[in-house]
Amino acid sequence: MIGIISSSIREERLSHRVAIALSNAFHVKNIEAVLIDLKEMNFPLFDERISNLIHPPEALTRLSEILNASDKIVFVTPEYNGTIPASLKNLIDVLDGNEFPDKRIGIVSVSTGSMGGIRAAQQLQQIILALQAHPIPQMLLVREVDKFFDQSGECQNELISNKLQKFIHAVIR
């Protein structure tokens, strides 16, 4: 199973379109993928790790179980001010960390600009290493995401679609 974390919690989030596209593409290949939408989970701000909470939120407990059961994980993130959104960092910090060691983790970063969120992707690589996990070298950087993906996750650009397929292949091999 592959856990796909859609990390933006904004109303008009564009990165979620790419997360939907990935989920759909894995399912077409008959690969079980679970789309984890942080916007729907509405986690509290980090003040303590899940294991130290007396009554952890049910959504957080369920997410930890999904990630523990996942063979691989994909982080889908926008780039905000040159880095990942607070919602993704908050999630990583509130979990115990048992969900990540020795797992292969794919990085997808998006932006409306021409660089595809490369700064956020590079920082995420460093975080993944700190989690004792293995960042998949093949990243998917989606530039001008607002032009290339519709709300249902359909890619409107052949070049980007090919990159998405190569990324999926890198995740599953």
N, C-alpha and C positions, 0 to 999 in steps of 0.2 A: 504494500500500500504506500502511496505517496501523499504526504500532507502538503497542501498548497496554502500558504498563509498570505492572504490579501491584507496588507498592512495599513492602507489608508482608511481613515474614518470620516473623511470629508463628505459633504453631500454630493458634489459633482465630481467624484473621484474618477480619474481616467485609468489609473493603474488597475482598478478592479476589472475593467474590460479585458485586460491582458490575462488576469487571473482566470476569468471565465473561459477565455480562449484556450489556455493551457489545460484546464480541467476537461473541456470538451475534447481536446486533441488526445489526451491520455485515454479517455473513455472510448474514442474511436479505435484506439489500438488495444482495446480490451484490458487496460491497466487500471486497477482500482485507484482512484484519486479522490481525496476528500478536500473540498474547498472550505477553508477556514476563514471566515469573514470577521475581522476584528471589529468592524463597525457594528455588527449584530451582537457581538459578545459584551460590549460595554463594560470592560474591566475597570476596576478602581485603579487609581494611581498607585504606583508601587510605594508601599511603606513597609512591606514585609514579604518574604518569600512564602510561597504557597504552603510549604511544610510547617511554617511557624504560625499559620492562621488557624484559629480555633474553629471557625466556620468558613472555610474558603467558598467563594462563589461556585455554584454548581457548574457554570459554564467554564470556569477556569479548571476545575477538576476534570471535566470531560475533555477539554482541550489537551491537558497533560496526558490523559489516557490515549487520545488519538495520536499524539506525537510520539509517545512511547511505542505504540503499535506500528508506527510508520517505519518502513525500511529506509525511505529517503524523504527529504523535506525540500520544498522550494519556497523561498521568500520572494514575494512580489512587492516591490517598494517603489514609491515615487521618490524623487529627490526634492527635498525642501531645504532651501538655503545651504546647499552643498552637502547634505547629509540625509540620513534616514529619518522618517517621522518619529515623533515621540511615542506614538502608539506601538510601534514595533520594538523600540528600545524598552518601553515599559513591559511589554509581554516577555521579552527575553529576561529581564531582571526579576520579574515576579515568579517565574518558574524556578524550580529547584536546580535546573541544569542537567538533571538525569535524562531528559528527553533528547539530548543532542550528542553526547560523546560517541565517537566512532561512526557517526552517520554521515553519508554524503548529502551535502546541502547545495542546492542550486540557487543561483542569484539571478533575479530578473529585476531590472531597474528601468524606470520610464521617466520621460520628461517631455514637455512640450517644445523644448529647445532641440538643438542639433546634436547634443552630446549624449543623449540617452541616459542621463543619470549616472555617468561613470564615477563621479566622486562618491555618491552614495553606495554604489556597488563595491568600490574599493574599500570603503570603511566597513561595509558589511562583511567582506572577506576577512578582515582583521578580527571582527567580533566572532565570526564562525570559528576561527582558529583558537580564540580565547575560550570558546565553549568545548574545546577538544574534539571538534568535528572536522570534516574534510570538505572545504569548498570545492565544488566541481569547477575545474578550470574554465570550461566553456560557459561564459555568462551570456545572458540575453539582454542587450541594451536596446531599448525601443525609443527612438527619437521621434519627435513630432507625433506623439501617441494620439493626440486629438484629431489628427488627419487620417490615421491608419486603422483605427479600431472603432466599430460602432458599439452601441450600448449592449448588444447581445453577445459581444465578444468576437464578432466576425472581423477578420483582418481584410482590409481593403487594398493591400499592397503586396505584390508577389515577392519582392525582395524580403520584406519583413516576415512574410509567411514562411519562406524558405529558412530564414534564420530561426524562427520558432520551431520548425521541424528538426533542425540540426540540434537545437538546444534539448528538445525532448529526447532525441537519440542519445545525447551525452548523459542525460539523467538516467535513462533506463539501461545503458550498457554496463 
